[in-house]
């Protein structure tokens, strides 16, 4: 019953988003996000705790609270933008984006080995995949399904509307290998906590963080090029899709060392962007939940 009620609320908002100007949808989303900041103290505490870990040298709590509020507000606008984007046509989506480093993406696809793209929960990561699909660079998105199957169906429809596919984590390795064999791209978000049995520990904002080794392992196995990608807000509700230069693995005799090194280098790129745009990262996730035994 709860799943059905949640779906009904979201579906109603989706219909509203389809008839309202996008700027009003985004404004409403920002308002909802801000309400969540004040109405859900648990999420607010997680965000502020994470900000304390990431920016310990910033002593002014007011600055961190401001970042947290803007993060909640931004995430609310992203959700409304997904609802709006799920009901509009290709041209409406394409008008929202501009590109930087597109030559890096094209060069990677031209190698004919498929492409591994990585990003984090920064900016509008969902729009990035949809917009890339319309560019003619096929993409599979690695994802964990939402708990609510009705909402998962809506999100699945949005992600695939430009011809992309979804690979669920349960069958991630098989699905990723198949996509790379088809010379397609695979997008992986690598900024969430992995349980220690499935992750490798690297440094993130100076603290150990358990991180999925899937991206690095597949890159070393298939020699598919690795490209960082981000969708960051610019003026008038638009986004700039940034494709960074290819990250090439360092050579190590030990495979595990190679995986850890490559995972660290990719995570460093995400950290760099978060430091520049902290208000656009999803601070409510418990990124440092898992720690090595000696760290407690």
C-alpha angles and dihedrals in degrees: 000000000000091000091050093049091049090050092049092053093047093044090053091051089048092056090048090050091053094060101035125081110264093241090060091048091053092046090051090048092051089051092050090049091052091049089054089054091059100034099047108055093175092061091043091053091050091051094048092045091052091048089052089054094046098043108026092151091061099087097180108096091194090066092054093047089052091052090048093051092049090048092053090046093049093048090052090054091049091055092050090046090055090052090048093044093051091067103041132083131253098268092054090056095044092052089061098062142066125185137231123184094010088148088065090057094046092048090052094050091047090064088073097222098102122255132260110210121188132192140148139233089285127126111337105332093167093056090051093063095045093048092048091052089057089053090065097252103122115224139189117204120213109219146157110234118247116256090240106070093200092055090043089057090054093048091046090054091051094048093049100042093100095048099274126137133223122228113197117218094242090069097023101129095048093045094047093050091050092050092049091049087056086054090243131136127260121204120206129182108215103177100091131092115268121203108256093248090059102033143066122227117243134158118270117176087345096304131098113264127182107232136181112260091199096104095049094041093053092045092054092045099047103023089229111160118254119225126182113221133187137173109210129181120255130173126318097018094299129131136222114219108211122197112190129207119284115275110221120202120248117236118257130169089217114065094209091054089051092051093048093046093050093045089051093051093050091047090050089060091053091047090052091055093045091053089053095043107023093155091066099054124095100246095174093080116096094236096168097043095117117059134177113266093252090054094055 
